[in-house]
Amino acid sequence: MWCNFYTYVAYGTSERKDCSFLAHRFLSYLYKVIPIATYKDSVDPKGVIIAFTVIFLWFASLVFLLSIDLNWSSPITYIGILVQTHLYTGLFITAHDAMHGIVSSNKKLNHGIGWFAAILFSYNFYWRLFPKHHEHHRFVATDKDPDYHPSGNFFIWYFSFIKQYVSVWQILLMAITFNILKLFIPTENLIVFWMLPAILSTLQLFYFGTYLPHMGESKNKHHSKTQSKNHLWAFISCYFFGYHYEHHDAPWTPWWRLWKIKEDYQEKELSASLTVTQYSISNRSEVRSPKSDVPDI
């Protein structure tokens, strides 16, 4: 029984009946599946500081919101829901970056922070998310991509997306936690500031991080679209993950550096365009400037 419970807490599954596979599976994911990347610019110590800042802000905001008197005529209620939704998204993005090994170059610390951030987000299980996310990168926009649905229909795709990651055990643990917390915290506050933002965050992650970038056909090598350059909106909408082609092309880049990758790519495109224009003028012939194969969202 305890073996099955530990198996689920660690990996989000209790299908196996013994624990002999645990060490092998853990080491396989940790060292073989996707090795920690090497970087030109180290993420240390910024990655850890930023990760803990997101976690702290999520916790501080939640404590504050759970302690206030809920008032639907107050703007604080609606601002609180939006802020907490964004911070829930930040938890997932932190876990996501850990899956790419870009929270810390220390493997244990990197995966430990990722595991913790995932657990705080409605008991998501890091080692269950880990292989699925890397399948998404390997088989993007194909029938082997767990994040993709060929219908293109928003609602069908969203429920398919949720089904990949939400389990009965998560719902059970959330229910147990809810019933314990409501002994000390008003039920309305728990629903509005703890549960509702988590649900809204899945919509935010899906819409800006999956649906828009992978909807329709993209002929580039990553089958991904990218958001037009607007760093403020890119951060507010989904921690720069609207720059999705850039993420797939440079998955070793943490979310807080994606804006720089976006600018670097645009500078390269501009440089290439100017080079062709100069060539055209010098040869007195009409040569069309190359266009990026990355469609804007």
N, C-alpha and C positions, 0 to 999 in steps of 0.2 A: 504493500500500500504506500509506504513512505517513498519507496523507490519510484513508483509511478507518479507520486506528487512532485518529487524532486525533478523527475524527468520533464514534467510539464512546466514547472517554474523555470527551468533552465532553457527549454527548447520549445515550449508551447505545444507539446504532444505527449500523450501517454499511451501510444499504441503499442510500444514494446513492453514486455513483461519482466525484463531483467535489466540490470544496470551495467552489464559488461561492455556495452557499446559506447558508454558515455565518454570515456577518456579518448577513445579513437575518434569519435565524431567531433569532440571539442578541439583536439589537436589538428584534425583535418581542416576544419574551418579556420582555425587560428593561423595556421602556417602554410597550408597548401592551396586552399581554394582561391583566395585573393591575398597575396602577400602585401604587407605594408609597403606603400610606394616610397620611392626615394624622391626627394624634392630639391629643386634648385634653391628655393627659399624655404627654410624650415618653418613649420607651423608652431614650433615651441618658442616661448611658452604661451603665445597668443591663443592658440587653439583651446587649451585647457581653461584659460582665463575667460574666454568668450563663452565656452560651454557652461561653466559654472555660473557665469553672469546670467545666462538665459534661464538656467534652472532656479537660481535664487530669485530672479524677477517673477518667474511663474509662481513660486511658492509664496513670496511676499504679497503678490497681487491676490492670490487665492485666499490667504489668511485674512487680508483686509476685506475682501468682498464677502466672505462668509460671515464676517462679524458685523456688517452694517444692516440697518433695517431696510428691507427691500421695499422700494417705492417706485411704482411704474410711472409716476409723473416726474421723477427725477432723472435728469440726463446722465447722472452717475451710473445708473443701472445699465443703460444702453452702451455707454462708453466702457463700462466694466466688462460687459459681454464681449465687445469687440477686442479689447486689450487682451482678455484672457484667451480668446480664440487665437489671436496672433501668437501668444506665448505658448499655447499648446502646439501650434505649428512649429515654433522654435524648438520645442522638445523633440519633435520627430526629425527635424532637420539636423539637430545635434546627433541623434542616433544614426541618421543617414550618413553624416560625415564620418562617424566612427566606423561604419561599414566599409568605407573607403580608406580607412586608416589615416585620416587627416585631422583628427582631434589632437592626437599626441603621437610622437614617434615611439613612445613607450607602449608596446603592444598591450600589456596588461591594463595600464591606465586608460588607453584609448578604448579598448573594448569594455572595460568596467564602466566608464562614463556613458558609453553608448547603451549598455544594458540598463543602467539606472534611469537614463532619460526615457528609454522606451517603456519601462515599467511605470513611470509616472504618468505616461500617456495611456490611461485606461488599461493598464496591464498588458501592453504589447510586449511580446517576447522577442528580444533582440536576435537570438540564434534561430528563431523561426523566420524573422524578417530577412536575415542576412542572405541565405541562399536564394530566396525569391528575388531580392533586389538585384543580385548579380546575374540572375537569369534574365531579368529585364534588360540589363546592359548588354548581355551576350546575344540575346535574341529579340532585340527591340522591334516592336510592331509586327511580330509574327505570331503564329499559333502557339509557340513555346514561351511567349512573353506573358508572365502572370498578370502584368498591369494593363494588358491590351485586350480590347474586344473589337472584332471586325465589324460589328453592326454600325459603329459610329454613333449610335443612339446614346444620348447623355445618360438617361436613367438606367437603361440596361447595362451600359458600361460601368456606371457608378456602383450598381449592386453587384456586378461581377467583381469589381475591384475590391469592394468591402468583403465579399465572401472569401477572397483569397487571404485576408488578414485577420478577420474577426472570428473568434472561436467561442464555443459554448463555455469553455473554462474562463475566458475573459469576462463574459457576461455574468457568470456565477460569482467570480471574485469581485466584480463591481457591485453586484447586488449585496454581497456580504459586507463590503466596505460601506456601502450606502446605509445599510440598516444599523451598523455600528455608529457611524458618524451622526445619524439623525437623532441619536440619544443626547447629543451635545450641541448640535447645530440645527438651526431651523431648516425644515425640509425644503421650503421654497428656495432658500439660498443655495442649498446643495444642488437642486435641479437646475437653477438658472445660471449659477456661476461655476459649478464643477462638472455637471453632466452636459448641459447644452453647448458650452464652448468646445468641448471635445468632439461632439457631433459636427458642429459647424466647421471645425478645423479639418475634419476628413473631407468635407466639401471643398474647402480652400485648397488643400493639398491635391485633391483629385483634379479640380478644375484648372488650376494654374500650373500644376506640376505634371499632369498626365494628359488630361483631355485636350487642352489647347495645343500643347506641343506635339502630340501624336495623332491628332484628328486629321483625317484625310491623308492624301499621299504627299510624301516629301521625297524627292529624288536624291537627296544627299546621302552620304554613307551612313549617317546615324538615324535616318528616317525621322528627323526631328525639326520642328520649327523653332524660331526664337522670337522673343519679344523685342519690339523696337526699343532703342536705347532711351531709357528714362529711369535713372537709378533710384529715385525716390519711390516711384510707383513699383519698380521691380522689388524693392525691399518690402514695401507695405503689402504687396499682393502675395509674395511667397518667398521672402528671403533670397531674392535674385534668381530663383529657379525658373522664372519665366525666360531667363537666358539659358534655355534648355539645350540647344545645340552645343553651346559652349561647355555646358556641364558634361555632355556625352563625349565631347572631343577632348576635354581635359578633366577627367574624373578625379584626378589627384588634387584638384583645386578646391579649397574649402569655400563654403557659401559666402563668407565675408571677403573673398577675393574674386568672386565671379564678375563683379562689375569691372575689375581691371582687365580680365580676359576679354570681356565684351569690347572694351575700348581698344585693346591690342588688336583684336580681329578687325575692327572697323578701320583702324589706322593702316593695317596691311591691305585691306580692300581699297582704301583711298590711294595708297601708294601705288598699287597695281594699276588703278584707273589712270592716275597721272602719268605713269610710265607709258602706258599704251597711247594716251593722248599726245604726249611728247613725240612718240615714235610716229604717230599719224601725221603730226604737223611737219616733222622733219622730212618725211617721205612724200608729203603733199598728197596723201591718199586717205580715204575715209576708212578708218578702222574702228569698229565698235568696241567700247570699253567692256571688259568682262563683268558679268554680273554674278553676285554671290548666289550659290545654289541653296542658300539657307533662307527659306521664306519667312517674313515677319508675321507674327501673329496679329 
